[in-house]
Amino acid sequence: MSDIKTLEPKAVWGYFDEITRVPRPSKHEEKIVAYLIEFAEKNRLEWQQDAVGNIVIRKEASPGRENAPTVILQSHVDMVAEKNSDVAFDFLRDPLETYVEDGWVRARGTTLGADDGIGMAAALAVLTDTTLEHGAVEALFTVDEETGLTGAYGLADNMLTGRYLINLDSEDEGEIFIGCAGGIDTVATFSYQAEKPESGAQAFILSLKGLKGGHSGSDIDKGHANSNKVLTRFLLRGAEEFGLRLSFFDGGNLRNAIPREAMAIFTVAAEKAGAMRESLATFAREIKEEFKYTEPKIDFSLSETTAAHVIDRATQQKLLLALGGVANGVLAMSRSMPGLVETSTNLASVKFADNHQIIVVTSQRSSLESAKYDAMQTVSATLALGGATVAHSDGYPGWAPNPESPLLHVAKEVYHKEFGKAAAVKAIHAGLECGLFLKKYPHLEMISIGPTLEGVHSPDERLKIDTVGQFWILLTGILATLK
């Protein structure tokens, strides 16, 4: 492992290094929660835990700042557990293997977990730094942000006393976020009958790899290919041209990640295998040309295999037409904030399950509640017309911007003073927990800041080293300036 503890600021990188060694995939946060409790007790800091597992650690104001407002520093403890398919890694046991490359920190073959491990590390550094000036600090660490915001949903009413909240989960240094999109998941279940392959049929396994993937909110406008959509395009072509029969489909893993890989097992009549191979070669060339600027490493591989069954023709047609027709990507851009994605949807995963069922997971986002539900209805209609049973998550609200916030004013002032330029004030097309905090604590004024991250929710995730120092300067400057 690289010694990222030597990077500056040492306190932040030291805690981040410790965090990367603690397994913490979503819904398996018990080890990182134990780490936080041990941290609080070791440093003689007051801590509190609520029923769903969220932790708040409190630090008294520095001398002379007792009358300054209490500030909440918020981050989430879980990480997206994504790895390349050829990497042997157990997210429940193994420490991440970090390394430095060209000014960035990465992890070998897996997500880095800087979303939101670096936010956690900054909060821990504030809690232990005796040289900082600040009012009372409440460091809130929420659980299970990545797979449903359940920590924020279940946050107890007596956990927080602060007036200002700084969310440490943004991914662009030099940008201060004051709003975010709300989201909802739409899940479709298809049922099929298993049939024996036709006599003389040859089975193949087709794999699609090498896509960039990324965050289904903040990266949805980058033009990255969706592996489920691309693979479906070939399966539809194959069904029409040479009677392809689908046996298995597996693509994507997480509702909030653009799927990077997908594979399908199918059969074709032996005499049509040659035509299928030629069609695939043509299709692969077309796709590589279509995505040559955004997906330079896209890769198709085909090999022979065996198939015990195929799904019935009627379900195959309905499934593939639904996957082909369901909306994916940016649906609308914001008219109030130029450059901001307003509404989007992501075909996140397709999984064959037990009992002859196929589960399709999609997620919709929007900064407008009405548009969010319209996107959900559009996706639902397509899947239902394909014969699926459709269900929805509870969803989560967006966070409406407050450009008049005193906290924002201080953050902008500090950034300009420290770096000699204005920070960009934005909203983000991703789900932050801030909207849910406002439902429990409506008096809160909030901003979201962070260093620069790229490729989050994928093994390409990386953290820009020099922006961590800038993030730290901004955060501590805000704490020192608030009156």
C-alpha positions as CSV (number, residue, x, y, z in Angstrom):
1,M,0.0,0.0,0.0
2,S,1.1,3.5,-0.6
3,D,2.0,5.7,2.4
4,I,-0.7,8.3,1.9
5,K,-0.1,9.4,5.5
6,T,2.8,11.4,4.4
7,L,0.6,13.7,2.2
8,E,-0.5,17.1,3.5
9,P,-2.5,18.0,5.5
10,K,-1.1,15.0,7.5
11,A,-4.0,14.8,10.0
12,V,-6.6,14.5,7.2
13,W,-4.6,12.0,5.2
14,G,-3.7,10.0,8.3
15,Y,-7.4,9.5,9.2
16,F,-8.3,8.8,5.6
17,D,-5.6,6.1,5.5
18,E,-7.1,4.5,8.7
19,I,-10.6,4.7,7.2
20,T,-9.5,2.8,4.0
21,R,-8.4,-0.1,6.2
22,V,-11.8,-0.5,7.8
23,P,-14.4,-2.5,5.7
24,R,-17.5,-0.4,5.4
25,P,-19.8,-1.3,2.4
26,S,-23.3,0.0,2.6
27,K,-25.4,-1.9,5.2
28,H,-22.3,-3.4,6.7
29,E,-21.0,-0.4,8.6
30,E,-20.6,-2.0,12.0
31,K,-16.8,-2.0,11.8
32,I,-16.5,1.7,10.9
33,V,-19.1,2.6,13.6
34,A,-17.0,0.8,16.1
35,Y,-13.9,2.7,14.9
36,L,-15.7,6.0,15.4
37,I,-16.8,5.1,18.9
38,E,-13.3,4.0,19.8
39,F,-12.0,7.3,18.3
40,A,-14.4,9.3,20.5
41,E,-13.5,7.5,23.7
42,K,-9.8,7.6,23.0
43,N,-10.0,11.4,22.5
44,R,-12.4,11.9,25.5
45,L,-15.1,13.3,23.3
46,E,-18.8,13.1,24.0
47,W,-20.6,10.8,21.5
48,Q,-24.2,9.7,20.9
49,Q,-25.7,7.0,18.7
50,D,-29.3,6.8,17.5
51,A,-31.5,3.7,16.8
52,V,-30.4,3.3,13.2
53,G,-26.7,3.6,13.9
54,N,-25.9,7.3,13.2
55,I,-23.1,8.7,15.4
56,V,-22.6,12.3,16.5
57,I,-19.3,13.2,18.2
58,R,-19.1,16.6,20.0
59,K,-16.3,18.9,20.6
60,E,-16.4,22.0,22.8
61,A,-15.7,25.5,21.4
62,S,-12.1,26.6,21.4
63,P,-11.2,29.2,24.1
64,G,-12.8,32.6,23.4
65,R,-15.3,31.2,20.8
66,E,-17.9,29.9,23.3
67,N,-20.5,32.3,21.8
68,A,-19.9,31.3,18.2
69,P,-22.7,29.2,16.6
70,T,-22.5,25.4,16.8
71,V,-21.6,23.9,13.5
72,I,-22.5,20.4,12.3
73,L,-19.9,18.7,10.1
74,Q,-21.7,15.9,8.3
75,S,-20.4,12.9,6.3
76,H,-21.6,9.4,5.7
77,V,-19.7,6.3,6.8
78,D,-20.6,3.8,4.1
79,M,-18.9,3.4,0.7
80,V,-20.0,2.0,-2.7
81,A,-18.4,-1.5,-3.0
82,E,-17.6,-1.8,-6.7
83,K,-14.6,-3.8,-8.2
84,N,-13.5,-4.9,-11.6
85,S,-14.7,-8.4,-12.3
86,D,-11.1,-9.8,-12.6
87,V,-10.1,-8.5,-9.2
88,A,-10.3,-10.8,-6.1
89,F,-11.4,-8.6,-3.3
90,D,-13.7,-9.0,-0.3
91,F,-15.3,-5.7,0.8
92,L,-16.4,-7.2,4.1
93,R,-12.8,-8.1,5.1
94,D,-10.1,-6.6,3.0
95,P,-8.4,-3.2,3.4
96,L,-8.4,-1.1,0.3
97,E,-5.1,-1.0,-1.5
98,T,-4.4,2.7,-2.2
99,Y,-1.7,4.2,-4.4
100,V,-0.6,7.6,-5.8
101,E,-0.6,8.2,-9.5
102,D,0.0,11.6,-11.2
103,G,-1.3,13.7,-8.4
104,W,-4.2,11.5,-7.6
105,V,-4.9,8.8,-5.0
106,R,-6.6,5.6,-6.2
107,A,-7.4,2.1,-5.1
108,R,-6.3,-1.0,-7.1
109,G,-9.2,-2.4,-9.0
110,T,-11.9,-1.2,-6.5
111,T,-13.7,1.9,-5.5
112,L,-11.5,4.2,-3.3
113,G,-14.3,5.1,-0.8
114,A,-13.2,8.8,-0.8
115,D,-16.9,9.2,-1.2
116,D,-17.3,9.9,1.7
117,G,-14.2,8.7,3.5
118,I,-12.4,12.0,2.9
119,G,-15.3,13.9,4.4
120,M,-15.1,11.7,7.5
121,A,-11.3,12.2,7.7
122,A,-11.7,16.0,7.6
123,A,-14.3,15.9,10.4
124,L,-12.1,13.7,12.6
125,A,-9.1,16.0,12.0
126,V,-11.2,19.0,13.2
127,L,-12.2,17.0,16.3
128,T,-8.6,16.4,17.3
129,D,-6.8,19.6,16.2
130,T,-6.2,21.8,19.2
131,T,-4.9,24.7,17.2
132,L,-8.1,25.5,15.4
133,E,-10.5,28.3,16.3
134,H,-14.2,27.4,16.2
135,G,-17.4,27.3,18.1
136,A,-18.8,24.0,19.3
137,V,-18.7,21.3,16.7
138,E,-21.0,18.3,16.2
139,A,-19.6,15.8,13.8
140,L,-22.5,13.7,12.4
141,F,-21.6,10.4,10.7
142,T,-24.6,8.8,9.0
143,V,-25.0,5.2,7.9
144,D,-26.3,3.7,4.7
145,E,-26.3,6.8,2.5
146,E,-25.4,5.0,-0.7
147,T,-28.3,2.5,-0.8
148,G,-31.2,4.5,0.3
149,L,-30.3,7.3,2.7
150,T,-31.7,5.2,5.5
151,G,-29.4,6.8,8.1
152,A,-30.7,10.3,7.2
153,Y,-34.3,9.0,7.1
154,G,-33.9,7.6,10.6
155,L,-31.9,10.4,12.2
156,A,-33.2,10.9,15.7
157,D,-34.8,14.2,16.7
158,N,-32.4,14.8,19.6
159,M,-29.1,14.3,17.8
160,L,-28.3,17.8,16.6
161,T,-28.3,21.3,18.2
162,G,-26.4,23.3,15.7
163,R,-27.7,26.0,13.4
164,Y,-25.3,25.5,10.5
165,L,-24.6,22.3,8.8
166,I,-21.6,21.7,6.4
167,N,-22.1,18.6,4.3
168,L,-18.6,17.2,3.4
169,D,-19.8,15.0,0.5
170,S,-19.2,17.2,-2.6
171,E,-16.8,16.3,-5.3
172,D,-15.5,19.5,-6.8
173,E,-13.0,21.8,-5.1
174,G,-13.8,25.5,-5.8
175,E,-17.5,24.8,-5.9
176,I,-20.0,25.4,-3.0
177,F,-23.2,23.5,-3.4
178,I,-26.5,24.9,-2.0
179,G,-29.0,22.5,-3.5
180,C,-29.4,18.9,-4.7
181,A,-31.8,16.7,-6.6
182,G,-34.3,14.4,-5.0
183,G,-34.6,10.8,-6.2
184,I,-36.8,7.7,-6.3
185,D,-36.2,4.1,-7.5
186,T,-38.4,2.1,-9.8
187,V,-38.1,-1.7,-9.7
188,A,-39.7,-4.0,-12.2
189,T,-40.1,-7.8,-11.8
190,F,-40.6,-10.0,-14.9
191,S,-41.6,-13.6,-14.6
192,Y,-40.7,-16.2,-17.2
193,Q,-41.1,-19.9,-18.1
194,A,-37.9,-21.9,-18.6
195,E,-37.8,-23.9,-21.8
196,K,-35.2,-26.3,-23.1
197,P,-33.0,-25.0,-25.9
198,E,-33.9,-26.2,-29.4
199,S,-32.2,-29.2,-30.6
200,G,-28.8,-28.4,-32.2
201,A,-28.7,-24.9,-30.7
202,Q,-25.3,-23.5,-29.8
203,A,-25.0,-21.4,-26.6
204,F,-22.7,-18.4,-26.2
205,I,-21.7,-16.0,-23.5
206,L,-21.3,-12.4,-24.5
207,S,-19.5,-10.0,-22.1
208,L,-19.3,-6.2,-22.3
209,K,-16.6,-4.6,-20.2
210,G,-14.3,-1.6,-20.0
211,L,-17.0,1.1,-19.7
212,K,-16.4,4.1,-17.4
213,G,-19.6,3.9,-15.4
214,G,-19.7,6.5,-12.7
215,H,-22.2,8.2,-10.4
216,S,-25.7,8.0,-11.9
217,G,-26.3,11.6,-10.8
218,S,-23.2,13.7,-11.2
219,D,-21.9,11.7,-14.2
220,I,-25.2,11.2,-16.0
221,D,-24.4,14.0,-18.5
222,K,-20.9,12.8,-19.3
223,G,-22.0,10.6,-22.2
224,H,-20.9,7.4,-20.7
225,A,-22.4,4.2,-22.2
226,N,-24.8,2.2,-20.1
227,S,-23.8,-1.5,-20.4
228,N,-27.4,-2.7,-20.0
229,K,-28.7,-0.6,-22.8
230,V,-25.8,-1.4,-25.1
231,L,-26.1,-5.2,-24.6
232,T,-29.8,-5.0,-25.0
233,R,-29.3,-3.4,-28.4
234,F,-27.4,-6.4,-29.7
235,L,-29.8,-8.9,-28.1
236,L,-32.7,-7.2,-29.9
237,R,-30.8,-7.3,-33.2
238,G,-30.0,-10.9,-32.6
239,A,-33.5,-12.0,-31.8
240,E,-34.7,-10.3,-35.1
241,E,-31.9,-11.4,-37.4
242,F,-31.1,-15.0,-36.4
243,G,-33.6,-16.1,-33.7
244,L,-31.4,-15.5,-30.7
245,R,-32.9,-17.1,-27.5
246,L,-32.0,-15.5,-24.2
247,S,-30.9,-17.7,-21.3
248,F,-29.4,-15.3,-18.8
249,F,-28.7,-11.5,-18.4
250,D,-26.6,-9.9,-15.7
251,G,-25.7,-6.2,-15.8
252,G,-24.9,-3.5,-13.3
253,N,-25.0,-3.8,-9.5
254,L,-26.0,-0.5,-7.8
255,R,-29.0,1.8,-8.2
256,N,-26.8,4.9,-8.0
257,A,-24.1,3.8,-10.4
258,I,-24.0,3.8,-14.2
259,P,-23.5,0.1,-15.1
260,R,-20.0,-0.6,-16.5
261,E,-20.3,-4.3,-17.3
262,A,-23.0,-6.7,-18.5
263,M,-23.1,-10.2,-19.8
264,A,-25.7,-12.4,-21.5
265,I,-26.0,-16.1,-22.3
266,F,-28.0,-17.0,-25.3
267,T,-28.5,-19.7,-28.0
268,V,-28.7,-19.6,-31.7
269,A,-29.2,-22.4,-34.2
270,A,-25.8,-23.9,-35.1
271,E,-26.1,-23.0,-38.7
272,K,-26.6,-19.3,-37.8
273,A,-23.6,-19.1,-35.4
274,G,-21.4,-17.7,-38.2
275,A,-23.9,-15.0,-39.1
276,M,-24.3,-14.1,-35.4
277,R,-20.5,-13.7,-35.1
278,E,-20.4,-11.4,-38.1
279,S,-23.3,-9.4,-36.8
280,L,-21.6,-9.0,-33.5
281,A,-18.4,-7.8,-35.1
282,T,-20.3,-5.2,-37.1
283,F,-22.2,-4.2,-34.0
284,A,-19.0,-3.8,-31.9
285,R,-17.5,-1.6,-34.6
286,E,-20.6,0.6,-34.6
287,I,-20.6,0.9,-30.8
288,K,-16.9,1.8,-30.6
289,E,-17.4,4.5,-33.2
290,E,-20.5,5.8,-31.5
291,F,-18.7,6.1,-28.1
292,K,-15.2,6.7,-29.3
293,Y,-14.9,10.0,-27.4
294,T,-16.4,8.8,-24.1
295,E,-15.7,5.1,-23.9
296,P,-12.2,4.4,-25.4
297,K,-11.8,1.0,-23.6
298,I,-15.1,-0.6,-24.5
299,D,-14.6,-4.3,-25.1
300,F,-16.8,-7.2,-26.3
301,S,-15.9,-10.8,-25.8
302,L,-17.7,-13.9,-27.1
303,S,-17.2,-17.5,-26.2
304,E,-19.1,-20.8,-26.5
305,T,-20.7,-22.2,-23.4
306,T,-23.7,-24.3,-22.4
307,A,-27.3,-23.4,-21.5
308,A,-29.7,-25.6,-19.5
309,H,-32.7,-23.5,-20.5
310,V,-33.9,-20.4,-22.3
311,I,-36.7,-18.1,-21.3
312,D,-40.0,-18.3,-23.1
313,R,-40.3,-16.3,-26.3
314,A,-43.1,-14.0,-25.1
315,T,-41.2,-12.9,-22.0
316,Q,-38.0,-12.5,-23.9
317,Q,-39.7,-10.2,-26.4
318,K,-41.4,-8.1,-23.7
319,L,-38.2,-7.9,-21.6
320,L,-35.9,-6.9,-24.4
321,L,-38.4,-4.4,-25.8
322,A,-38.9,-2.9,-22.3
323,L,-35.1,-2.6,-21.7
324,G,-34.7,-1.1,-25.2
325,G,-37.5,1.4,-24.8
326,V,-37.1,2.5,-21.2
327,A,-35.7,6.0,-20.8
328,N,-32.0,6.3,-19.8
329,G,-29.8,9.4,-19.2
330,V,-30.6,13.1,-19.1
331,L,-34.3,14.0,-19.6
332,A,-34.1,17.7,-19.0
333,M,-31.7,20.5,-18.2
334,S,-32.4,23.2,-15.6
335,R,-33.7,26.5,-16.8
336,S,-32.9,28.2,-13.5
337,M,-29.3,27.1,-13.2
338,P,-27.6,26.8,-16.6
339,G,-25.5,23.7,-17.0
340,L,-27.3,21.8,-14.3
341,V,-29.1,18.5,-15.1
342,E,-32.6,18.9,-13.9
343,T,-34.1,15.4,-14.5
344,S,-32.5,12.1,-15.4
345,T,-33.0,8.3,-15.1
346,N,-30.6,5.4,-15.0
347,L,-31.2,1.8,-16.0
348,A,-29.1,0.5,-13.1
349,S,-29.2,-3.3,-13.1
350,V,-30.8,-6.3,-14.7
351,K,-30.6,-9.5,-12.6
352,F,-31.9,-13.0,-13.0
353,A,-33.3,-14.1,-9.6
354,D,-34.8,-17.3,-8.1
355,N,-38.3,-18.5,-8.9
356,H,-37.9,-17.6,-12.6
357,Q,-37.9,-13.9,-12.1
358,I,-35.9,-11.1,-13.6
359,I,-35.4,-7.9,-11.5
360,V,-34.8,-4.6,-13.3
361,V,-33.7,-1.6,-11.1
362,T,-33.9,2.0,-12.3
363,S,-33.4,5.3,-10.5
364,Q,-34.9,8.7,-11.3
365,R,-33.6,12.1,-10.1
366,S,-34.8,15.7,-10.4
367,S,-34.4,19.0,-8.6
368,L,-38.2,19.4,-9.2
369,E,-40.5,17.1,-7.3
370,S,-43.1,17.1,-10.0
371,A,-40.5,16.2,-12.7
372,K,-39.1,13.5,-10.5
373,Y,-42.5,11.8,-10.4
374,D,-43.1,12.4,-14.1
375,A,-39.9,10.6,-14.9
376,M,-40.9,7.8,-12.5
377,Q,-44.3,7.4,-14.3
378,T,-42.6,7.4,-17.7
379,V,-40.2,4.6,-16.7
380,S,-43.0,2.7,-14.9
381,A,-45.3,2.9,-17.9
382,T,-42.6,1.4,-20.2
383,L,-41.8,-1.5,-17.9
384,A,-45.5,-2.2,-17.1
385,L,-46.4,-2.3,-20.8
386,G,-43.7,-4.9,-21.0
387,G,-45.6,-7.1,-18.6
388,A,-43.6,-6.4,-15.5
389,T,-44.9,-5.8,-11.9
390,V,-43.6,-2.4,-10.9
391,A,-42.8,-1.0,-7.5
392,H,-41.2,2.1,-6.1
393,S,-39.0,3.1,-3.2
394,D,-40.1,5.9,-0.8
395,G,-37.8,8.3,-2.5
396,Y,-36.1,11.3,-0.9
397,P,-36.6,15.0,-1.3
398,G,-34.4,17.5,-3.0
399,W,-32.7,20.4,-1.2
400,A,-33.9,23.8,-2.3
401,P,-31.1,26.5,-2.6
402,N,-31.0,29.4,-0.2
403,P,-28.6,31.9,-1.8
404,E,-29.2,34.4,1.1
405,S,-27.8,32.1,3.7
406,P,-25.2,33.7,6.1
407,L,-23.3,30.4,6.1
408,L,-22.9,30.7,2.3
409,H,-21.8,34.3,2.6
410,V,-19.1,33.3,5.0
411,A,-18.0,30.4,2.8
412,K,-17.7,32.6,-0.3
413,E,-15.8,35.3,1.7
414,V,-13.3,32.8,3.1
415,Y,-12.7,31.2,-0.3
416,H,-12.0,34.5,-2.0
417,K,-9.7,35.6,0.8
418,E,-7.7,32.3,0.8
419,F,-7.5,31.7,-2.9
420,G,-7.9,35.1,-4.6
421,K,-10.9,34.1,-6.7
422,A,-14.6,33.5,-6.4
423,A,-16.0,30.1,-5.6
424,A,-18.7,28.8,-7.9
425,V,-22.1,28.5,-6.2
426,K,-24.0,25.5,-7.6
427,A,-26.6,22.9,-7.1
428,I,-25.8,19.2,-7.8
429,H,-27.7,16.6,-9.7
430,A,-27.1,13.9,-7.0
431,G,-28.8,12.9,-3.8
432,L,-27.3,14.5,-0.7
433,E,-28.8,13.9,2.7
434,C,-29.5,17.6,3.2
435,G,-33.1,17.5,2.1
436,L,-33.9,14.9,4.7
437,F,-32.1,16.8,7.5
438,L,-34.3,19.8,6.7
439,K,-37.4,17.7,7.3
440,K,-36.1,16.9,10.9
441,Y,-34.4,20.2,11.6
442,P,-36.1,22.9,9.5
443,H,-34.0,25.7,11.0
444,L,-30.8,24.4,9.5
445,E,-28.8,26.5,7.0
446,M,-26.5,24.3,4.9
447,I,-23.8,24.2,2.3
448,S,-21.9,21.3,0.8
449,I,-18.1,21.3,0.0
450,G,-15.4,18.8,-0.7
451,P,-12.2,18.1,-2.6
452,T,-12.1,17.0,-6.2
453,L,-13.2,13.4,-6.9
454,E,-13.7,11.7,-10.2
455,G,-15.1,8.3,-11.2
456,V,-17.0,7.8,-7.9
457,H,-19.0,4.6,-7.6
458,S,-16.6,2.9,-9.9
459,P,-13.1,1.3,-9.7
460,D,-11.9,4.4,-11.6
461,E,-12.6,6.6,-8.5
462,R,-9.8,8.9,-7.7
463,L,-9.1,11.8,-5.3
464,K,-7.0,14.8,-6.4
465,I,-4.3,15.3,-3.8
466,D,-3.8,19.0,-3.9
467,T,-7.5,19.8,-3.5
468,V,-7.6,18.1,-0.1
469,G,-5.4,20.8,1.3
470,Q,-7.7,23.5,-0.3
471,F,-10.7,21.8,1.1
472,W,-9.2,21.8,4.6
473,I,-8.3,25.5,4.4
474,L,-11.8,26.4,3.4
475,L,-13.4,24.2,6.0
476,T,-11.3,25.5,8.9
477,G,-11.5,29.0,7.6
478,I,-15.3,28.9,7.7
479,L,-15.2,27.5,11.3
480,A,-12.8,30.3,12.4
481,T,-14.9,33.1,10.7
482,L,-18.5,32.2,11.8
483,K,-19.7,34.5,14.4
